[in-house]
Amino acid sequence: MRDWAATWFTRENAIAWITADAVPDGLDLTLPSGRRMPSPVVTDVLQGTPAYLAGLRDGVVLDALVPRGDAGNVAAQVIRELLHRDLRRDADIATSLDVSHDVLDAERARLSVTVQAEGRQDAAAGGLADALSGLRFHVADDDLAAARTAAAEELAELAAAPPAELLPSLAYRMVIGRPLDGPERIAARLERVTADDVRGFARELWGSALWFGPSPLDWAGMVPVPEWSQERVQGRTFPRIDAPDRSLVLAADGVGLVTPDGAVVVRFADCVLLESVPDGARALTGADGFRVGIEPTLYEGLTVWDVVKHVDPHVPANVVVHLPAREPGDIPVAQPPQPEKPKKRAKTDAGPRSVPATVGLVVGLWAAGLLVLGGGQVLLQEVFDLDLTLGFLPVLALGWATFGLIRKRHPKDDR
């Protein structure tokens, strides 16, 4: 912590703002001197763009790194107008939508689009893809004019706000090296943004976008985000107790999780975060975004000492985060898979299954049924002096018994 403060929290890297008329008594803003530090480098773990992730249930999200500039501000307004018309007013697909354009540093900005459309996710993804794809080639004059009007209204609100509310954003602009232009100058720059500028921005947006939608988007020319590492590691292997087809590998230069579908690997040299728990659990995150979690209680033959001595000495101390101890009930415990119970053999009728045999059984059933029912009726009349009239009831009973017999002896496809 002291090293971080001495590096980053210095005169050259800090800006103070205050809304009072004077510095309050006793407030000391003195900071040590250091050197000007650049903005953090924006990393990209994708192997190709535009890319997509599938599995979102209630809509579609787009996130892209784009060049910072006035074209981005105007394009964000154009996209908002376009989606409001296509996905809400005309088609009634989206229940809500949001378009945000945030500056990251002096060179890059981030544009995000979120469309909520529960029950119509695929339609929302298709509509968003069509809108942004078309924007690369054509920008309607009405959309551009509406975007400029919306931007002017936002600037007017900004100009009317109390000066104290602007101080945080002005301080941020100074930290990242952006000019402190007033609303009038910004408005003049936005008016100079042309349809060609918006089309060029749309091409940048499309080329660098990461989509998160309900289903694969290969049809739109996007590639799936890699789910597995490109290479596997070789080393000591520990099968998972409750899933023997999955295993943990402790290799000389890293760790890996191996599944029937693929493997996730984190090399020690590429580890940017090690989460350490006192009970021996570890989680390593690589610079490519992949993460390997290690729970000693889940793997056969793996001990806490195996994990500690294999991982901790090989990871730089400045990427280690020591997490607090967990409650005993929070530590996972693996249950070995239960052997499958043998299936009971279905009882089979050893008798013949031919049609003539079935006909004989049906004839016997009816003969026996009529004999029993007829004899029973005579017995009631002679012995108990009861005159019982059953009508069609015996016939219905024998018909139902016949249907059950045929159904049992002959499968549906053979009837």
C-alpha positions as CSV (number, residue, x, y, z in Angstrom):
1,M,0.0,0.0,0.0
2,R,2.8,2.4,0.8
3,D,4.5,1.6,-2.5
4,W,1.3,2.3,-4.4
5,A,0.8,5.6,-2.6
6,A,4.4,6.7,-3.3
7,T,3.9,5.9,-7.0
8,W,0.5,7.1,-7.8
9,F,-0.8,9.5,-5.0
10,T,1.7,12.3,-5.7
11,R,1.5,16.0,-6.7
12,E,1.9,15.1,-10.4
13,N,-1.1,12.6,-10.3
14,A,-3.7,14.2,-8.1
15,I,-6.1,17.1,-8.5
16,A,-8.1,18.6,-5.6
17,W,-11.3,20.5,-6.0
18,I,-13.3,22.3,-3.3
19,T,-16.6,24.2,-3.4
20,A,-15.9,26.5,-0.5
21,D,-14.6,30.0,-0.8
22,A,-11.4,29.1,1.0
23,V,-9.5,26.0,2.2
24,P,-10.8,25.1,5.6
25,D,-8.4,25.6,8.5
26,G,-6.2,22.6,9.2
27,L,-6.7,20.9,5.8
28,D,-3.3,19.9,4.6
29,L,-3.2,19.1,0.9
30,T,0.6,18.6,0.7
31,L,1.5,15.5,-1.2
32,P,5.0,14.0,-1.9
33,S,6.5,14.7,-5.3
34,G,6.7,11.9,-7.9
35,R,6.4,11.5,-11.6
36,R,3.5,11.8,-13.9
37,M,2.0,8.3,-14.4
38,P,0.1,7.4,-17.6
39,S,-3.5,6.2,-17.5
40,P,-3.7,2.4,-17.0
41,V,-3.3,0.4,-20.2
42,V,-6.6,-0.9,-21.6
43,T,-6.1,-4.6,-22.1
44,D,-7.9,-6.8,-24.7
45,V,-8.2,-10.5,-24.0
46,L,-10.3,-11.3,-27.1
47,Q,-8.6,-13.2,-29.9
48,G,-10.7,-11.5,-32.5
49,T,-13.6,-9.1,-32.9
50,P,-16.5,-8.6,-33.4
51,A,-17.0,-11.4,-30.9
52,Y,-20.0,-12.7,-28.9
53,L,-21.0,-14.5,-25.7
54,A,-24.3,-16.4,-25.6
55,G,-26.6,-17.0,-22.8
56,L,-28.2,-13.7,-21.8
57,R,-31.9,-14.3,-21.1
58,D,-33.6,-10.9,-21.3
59,G,-32.0,-8.9,-24.1
60,V,-28.7,-8.1,-25.8
61,V,-25.7,-6.0,-24.7
62,L,-22.9,-4.5,-26.8
63,D,-19.6,-3.2,-25.5
64,A,-16.8,-1.6,-27.6
65,L,-13.6,0.3,-27.3
66,V,-13.6,3.2,-29.7
67,P,-11.4,6.2,-30.5
68,R,-12.2,9.2,-28.3
69,G,-13.6,12.2,-30.2
70,D,-16.7,14.3,-31.0
71,A,-17.8,11.7,-33.6
72,G,-18.4,9.3,-30.8
73,N,-20.6,11.7,-28.9
74,V,-22.8,12.4,-32.0
75,A,-22.8,8.7,-33.1
76,A,-24.1,7.7,-29.6
77,Q,-27.0,10.0,-30.0
78,V,-27.7,8.7,-33.6
79,I,-27.7,5.1,-32.3
80,R,-30.0,6.1,-29.5
81,E,-32.5,7.7,-32.0
82,L,-32.2,4.8,-34.4
83,L,-32.8,2.1,-31.8
84,H,-35.7,4.0,-30.2
85,R,-37.4,4.2,-33.6
86,D,-36.6,0.7,-34.8
87,L,-36.9,-1.4,-31.6
88,R,-39.5,0.6,-29.6
89,R,-41.7,2.9,-31.6
90,D,-42.1,0.9,-34.8
91,A,-41.5,-2.8,-33.8
92,D,-42.3,-2.7,-30.0
93,I,-39.5,-5.2,-29.4
94,A,-37.5,-3.5,-26.6
95,T,-38.9,-2.7,-23.2
96,S,-36.0,-0.3,-22.5
97,L,-32.7,0.6,-24.0
98,D,-29.6,2.6,-23.0
99,V,-26.7,4.0,-25.0
100,S,-23.7,5.3,-23.0
101,H,-20.4,6.9,-24.3
102,D,-17.7,7.2,-21.6
103,V,-14.2,8.5,-22.0
104,L,-11.5,6.2,-20.7
105,D,-8.4,8.2,-21.3
106,A,-7.0,10.8,-23.7
107,E,-7.3,8.4,-26.7
108,R,-10.0,5.8,-26.0
109,A,-13.7,5.8,-25.1
110,R,-16.1,3.0,-24.3
111,L,-19.5,2.8,-26.0
112,S,-22.2,0.4,-24.5
113,V,-25.6,-0.5,-25.7
114,T,-28.1,-2.3,-23.5
115,V,-31.5,-3.5,-24.9
116,Q,-34.0,-5.1,-22.6
117,A,-36.4,-7.3,-24.4
118,E,-37.6,-10.2,-22.3
119,G,-39.3,-12.8,-24.4
120,R,-38.0,-11.3,-27.6
121,Q,-34.3,-11.5,-27.1
122,D,-33.5,-12.9,-30.5
123,A,-35.5,-10.2,-32.2
124,A,-33.7,-7.6,-30.2
125,A,-30.3,-9.0,-31.2
126,G,-31.2,-9.1,-34.8
127,G,-32.6,-5.6,-34.7
128,L,-29.5,-4.2,-33.0
129,A,-27.2,-6.0,-35.5
130,D,-29.2,-4.7,-38.5
131,A,-29.2,-1.1,-37.2
132,L,-25.5,-0.9,-36.4
133,S,-24.6,-2.8,-39.6
134,G,-26.6,-0.4,-41.7
135,L,-25.1,2.6,-39.9
136,R,-21.7,1.8,-41.4
137,F,-23.0,2.7,-44.8
138,H,-25.8,5.2,-44.4
139,V,-26.8,7.8,-41.8
140,A,-30.2,9.4,-42.3
141,D,-30.3,13.2,-42.3
142,D,-33.2,13.2,-39.8
143,D,-31.3,10.9,-37.4
144,L,-28.2,13.2,-37.6
145,A,-30.3,16.3,-37.0
146,A,-32.1,14.7,-34.0
147,A,-28.7,13.6,-32.6
148,R,-27.4,17.2,-32.8
149,T,-30.5,18.5,-31.1
150,A,-30.3,16.0,-28.3
151,A,-26.6,16.8,-27.8
152,A,-27.4,20.6,-27.7
153,E,-30.0,20.0,-25.1
154,E,-27.6,18.1,-22.9
155,L,-25.0,20.9,-23.2
156,A,-27.7,23.5,-22.3
157,E,-28.5,21.5,-19.2
158,L,-24.8,21.3,-18.4
159,A,-24.3,25.1,-18.8
160,A,-27.3,25.8,-16.5
161,A,-26.0,23.5,-13.7
162,P,-24.4,25.1,-10.6
163,P,-20.6,25.3,-11.2
164,A,-20.0,23.1,-8.1
165,E,-21.6,20.2,-9.8
166,L,-19.2,20.4,-12.7
167,L,-16.0,20.3,-10.6
168,P,-15.7,16.5,-10.4
169,S,-16.0,16.0,-14.2
170,L,-13.5,18.9,-14.8
171,A,-11.1,17.3,-12.4
172,Y,-11.4,14.0,-14.2
173,R,-10.8,15.7,-17.6
174,M,-7.6,17.2,-16.2
175,V,-6.4,13.9,-14.8
176,I,-6.7,12.0,-18.1
177,G,-5.4,15.0,-20.1
178,R,-8.6,16.2,-21.8
179,P,-9.1,19.9,-22.7
180,L,-11.4,21.9,-20.4
181,D,-13.7,23.3,-23.1
182,G,-16.8,25.2,-22.3
183,P,-20.3,24.2,-23.5
184,E,-20.2,26.8,-26.4
185,R,-16.9,25.4,-27.8
186,I,-18.1,21.8,-27.4
187,A,-21.4,22.6,-29.2
188,A,-19.5,24.2,-32.1
189,R,-17.3,21.0,-32.5
190,L,-20.4,18.8,-32.5
191,E,-22.0,20.8,-35.2
192,R,-18.9,20.1,-37.4
193,V,-19.4,16.3,-37.1
194,T,-20.6,15.0,-40.5
195,A,-22.5,11.9,-41.7
196,D,-19.1,10.5,-42.9
197,D,-17.7,10.9,-39.4
198,V,-20.6,8.9,-38.0
199,R,-20.2,6.2,-40.6
200,G,-16.5,5.9,-39.8
201,F,-17.2,5.7,-36.1
202,A,-19.9,3.0,-36.8
203,R,-17.3,0.9,-38.6
204,E,-14.8,1.2,-35.7
205,L,-17.6,0.3,-33.3
206,W,-18.7,-2.8,-35.3
207,G,-15.1,-4.0,-35.7
208,S,-14.2,-3.9,-32.0
209,A,-17.5,-4.9,-30.4
210,L,-18.2,-7.6,-27.9
211,W,-21.8,-8.8,-27.9
212,F,-23.6,-10.6,-25.2
213,G,-26.8,-12.1,-26.5
214,P,-29.3,-14.9,-26.1
215,S,-27.8,-17.2,-28.8
216,P,-24.8,-17.5,-31.1
217,L,-24.3,-14.6,-33.6
218,D,-22.2,-16.3,-36.2
219,W,-24.8,-15.4,-38.8
220,A,-23.8,-11.7,-38.3
221,G,-20.1,-12.4,-39.0
222,M,-19.0,-12.5,-35.3
223,V,-16.8,-15.1,-33.7
224,P,-17.4,-16.7,-30.3
225,V,-15.3,-15.7,-27.3
226,P,-12.9,-18.5,-26.6
227,E,-14.1,-20.8,-23.8
228,W,-10.9,-22.8,-23.5
229,S,-7.2,-22.2,-23.5
230,Q,-5.4,-23.0,-26.8
231,E,-2.8,-25.2,-25.0
232,R,-2.9,-27.7,-22.2
233,V,-0.3,-28.3,-19.5
234,Q,1.3,-31.5,-18.5
235,G,2.0,-32.4,-14.8
236,R,0.6,-34.1,-11.8
237,T,-3.1,-34.9,-12.3
238,F,-5.8,-35.0,-9.6
239,P,-9.3,-36.2,-10.7
240,R,-12.3,-34.4,-9.2
241,I,-14.0,-36.6,-6.6
242,D,-17.6,-35.9,-7.7
243,A,-16.8,-35.7,-11.4
244,P,-13.9,-38.1,-12.4
245,D,-14.0,-36.9,-16.0
246,R,-12.7,-33.5,-14.8
247,S,-9.2,-33.0,-13.3
248,L,-6.8,-30.5,-11.9
249,V,-3.2,-30.4,-13.3
250,L,-0.3,-29.0,-11.4
251,A,2.4,-28.3,-14.0
252,A,5.9,-26.9,-13.7
253,D,4.9,-23.6,-15.2
254,G,1.2,-23.3,-14.2
255,V,-2.1,-24.9,-13.4
256,G,-4.9,-26.2,-15.5
257,L,-8.5,-27.6,-15.3
258,V,-9.2,-30.3,-17.8
259,T,-12.7,-31.2,-18.9
260,P,-14.1,-33.5,-21.6
261,D,-14.8,-30.3,-23.7
262,G,-11.5,-28.5,-23.2
263,A,-9.0,-27.1,-20.7
264,V,-8.5,-23.8,-18.9
265,V,-4.8,-22.9,-18.2
266,V,-3.1,-20.1,-16.2
267,R,0.7,-19.9,-16.5
268,F,2.5,-18.5,-13.5
269,A,4.3,-16.0,-15.6
270,D,1.0,-14.6,-16.9
271,C,-0.8,-14.6,-13.5
272,V,-2.2,-11.1,-12.8
273,L,-4.2,-12.1,-9.7
274,L,-3.8,-14.8,-7.1
275,E,-6.6,-15.1,-4.5
276,S,-5.3,-16.9,-1.4
277,V,-7.6,-18.3,1.3
278,P,-6.1,-19.6,4.7
279,D,-7.7,-23.0,4.3
280,G,-5.6,-23.7,1.2
281,A,-7.9,-22.7,-1.6
282,R,-6.3,-20.7,-4.4
283,A,-7.7,-19.0,-7.6
284,L,-5.4,-17.8,-10.3
285,T,-6.4,-15.4,-13.1
286,G,-4.3,-15.0,-16.2
287,A,-3.7,-12.0,-18.4
288,D,-6.0,-13.6,-21.0
289,G,-9.0,-13.5,-18.6
290,F,-9.0,-17.3,-17.8
291,R,-9.4,-18.3,-14.2
292,V,-8.5,-21.5,-12.4
293,G,-9.9,-22.1,-9.0
294,I,-8.3,-24.8,-6.7
295,E,-10.3,-26.3,-3.9
296,P,-8.1,-29.0,-2.2
297,T,-11.2,-30.7,-0.8
298,L,-12.6,-31.4,-4.3
299,Y,-9.8,-33.4,-5.8
300,E,-8.7,-37.0,-5.0
301,G,-5.2,-37.2,-3.5
302,L,-4.7,-33.4,-3.4
303,T,-3.6,-31.8,-0.1
304,V,-3.4,-28.3,1.1
305,W,0.4,-28.6,1.2
306,D,0.5,-29.7,-2.4
307,V,-1.3,-26.5,-3.4
308,V,0.7,-24.1,-1.2
309,K,4.1,-25.3,-2.2
310,H,3.2,-25.6,-5.9
311,V,1.5,-22.2,-6.4
312,D,2.6,-19.7,-3.8
313,P,6.4,-19.6,-4.5
314,H,5.9,-19.1,-8.2
315,V,3.5,-16.2,-8.2
316,P,4.8,-12.6,-7.8
317,A,3.9,-11.2,-4.4
318,N,2.4,-8.0,-5.9
319,V,-0.5,-9.9,-7.5
320,V,-1.5,-11.8,-4.3
321,V,-4.7,-10.9,-2.5
322,H,-5.1,-12.6,0.9
323,L,-8.8,-13.3,1.5
324,P,-10.3,-13.8,5.0
325,A,-10.8,-17.2,6.4
326,R,-14.1,-18.9,5.5
327,E,-16.6,-20.4,7.8
328,P,-16.3,-24.3,7.9
329,G,-19.7,-24.6,6.2
330,D,-18.5,-22.5,3.2
331,I,-15.7,-24.9,2.3
332,P,-17.0,-27.2,-0.4
333,V,-17.1,-30.9,0.2
334,A,-17.2,-33.3,-2.7
335,Q,-19.5,-36.3,-2.6
336,P,-18.3,-39.3,-4.7
337,P,-20.8,-40.2,-7.5
338,Q,-23.2,-42.8,-6.5
339,P,-23.1,-46.0,-8.5
340,E,-26.2,-46.5,-10.7
341,K,-28.7,-48.9,-9.3
342,P,-29.2,-52.0,-11.5
343,K,-32.4,-51.7,-13.4
344,K,-35.1,-54.2,-12.6
345,R,-35.8,-56.6,-15.4
346,A,-39.2,-56.0,-16.8
347,K,-41.6,-59.0,-16.4
348,T,-42.2,-60.6,-19.7
349,D,-45.0,-62.8,-20.8
350,A,-43.6,-66.1,-21.9
351,G,-46.7,-67.0,-23.8
352,P,-47.1,-66.7,-27.6
353,R,-47.6,-63.3,-29.1
354,S,-49.2,-64.4,-32.4
355,V,-52.5,-63.0,-33.5
356,P,-54.2,-66.4,-33.5
357,A,-53.1,-67.0,-29.9
358,T,-54.5,-63.6,-28.9
359,V,-57.8,-64.3,-30.6
360,G,-58.0,-67.6,-28.7
361,L,-57.4,-65.7,-25.4
362,V,-60.1,-63.1,-26.2
363,V,-62.6,-65.8,-27.1
364,G,-61.8,-67.6,-23.8
365,L,-62.1,-64.3,-21.9
366,W,-65.6,-63.6,-23.3
367,A,-66.7,-67.2,-22.7
368,A,-65.5,-67.2,-19.1
369,G,-66.9,-63.8,-18.5
370,L,-70.4,-64.6,-19.8
371,L,-70.4,-67.9,-17.9
372,V,-69.5,-66.2,-14.7
373,L,-71.8,-63.3,-15.1
374,G,-74.7,-65.5,-16.3
375,G,-74.2,-68.1,-13.5
376,G,-74.0,-65.3,-10.9
377,Q,-77.3,-63.8,-12.1
378,V,-79.0,-67.2,-11.9
379,L,-77.6,-67.9,-8.4
380,L,-79.0,-64.5,-7.2
381,Q,-82.5,-65.3,-8.6
382,E,-82.7,-68.9,-7.3
383,V,-81.1,-68.6,-3.9
384,F,-81.7,-65.1,-2.8
385,D,-84.8,-64.4,-4.9
386,L,-83.2,-61.2,-6.3
387,D,-84.1,-60.0,-9.8
388,L,-80.8,-58.1,-10.8
389,T,-80.7,-56.6,-14.3
390,L,-77.2,-55.6,-15.4
391,G,-78.0,-54.4,-18.9
392,F,-75.0,-53.6,-21.0
393,L,-72.6,-53.4,-18.0
394,P,-71.2,-56.9,-18.5
395,V,-70.5,-56.2,-22.2
396,L,-68.7,-53.0,-21.4
397,A,-66.6,-54.7,-18.7
398,L,-65.6,-57.5,-21.1
399,G,-64.8,-55.0,-23.8
400,W,-62.5,-53.0,-21.5
401,A,-60.8,-56.3,-20.4
402,T,-60.3,-57.3,-24.1
403,F,-58.7,-53.9,-24.9
404,G,-56.3,-54.3,-21.9
405,L,-55.3,-57.8,-23.0
406,I,-54.5,-56.7,-26.6
407,R,-52.6,-53.7,-25.4
408,K,-50.4,-55.8,-23.0
409,R,-49.6,-58.5,-25.6
410,H,-49.0,-56.4,-28.6
411,P,-47.0,-53.1,-28.7
412,K,-48.6,-50.1,-30.3
413,D,-46.5,-50.3,-33.5
414,D,-47.6,-54.0,-34.0
415,R,-51.3,-53.6,-33.6
